[in-house]
Amino acid sequence: MNFIKQHFWLILFIVWGLPMTYYRSKFRKIVYQTDSWLINIKPLFVKELKALFGTIYPENKDSIKFRNFYRFYLLIYLILFVVYYFQKK
């Protein structure tokens, strides 16, 4: 129990971060319209950022739904980092 208390934030970031690879891969596949696994290792960011903060496929309701979910996921990640940062001060 003491280990969990001492490493709470590390455990929390690992647990919350594990699905990140799957969600990011799915989001990038939607944005770049590909099913290739190579999209996960290519450093393409401009179109991805445009899709995250805007709408590049307004007619595709599934992409908008997943984009909103991905935004929510990243927002929780950001909140965790902010809380961690201010708690350590």
Rosetta blueprint (number, residue, H / E / L):
1 M L
2 N H
3 F H
4 I H
5 K H
6 Q H
7 H L
8 F H
9 W H
10 L H
11 I H
12 L H
13 F H
14 I H
15 V H
16 W H
17 G H
18 L L
19 P L
20 M H
21 T H
22 Y H
23 Y H
24 R H
25 S H
26 K H
27 F H
28 R H
29 K H
30 I H
31 V H
32 Y L
33 Q L
34 T L
35 D L
36 S L
37 W H
38 L H
39 I H
40 N H
41 I L
42 K L
43 P L
44 L L
45 F L
46 V H
47 K H
48 E H
49 L H
50 K H
51 A H
52 L H
53 F H
54 G L
55 T L
56 I L
57 Y L
58 P L
59 E L
60 N L
61 K H
62 D H
63 S H
64 I H
65 K H
66 F H
67 R H
68 N H
69 F H
70 Y H
71 R H
72 F H
73 Y H
74 L H
75 L H
76 I H
77 Y H
78 L H
79 I H
80 L H
81 F H
82 V H
83 V H
84 Y H
85 Y H
86 F H
87 Q H
88 K H
89 K L
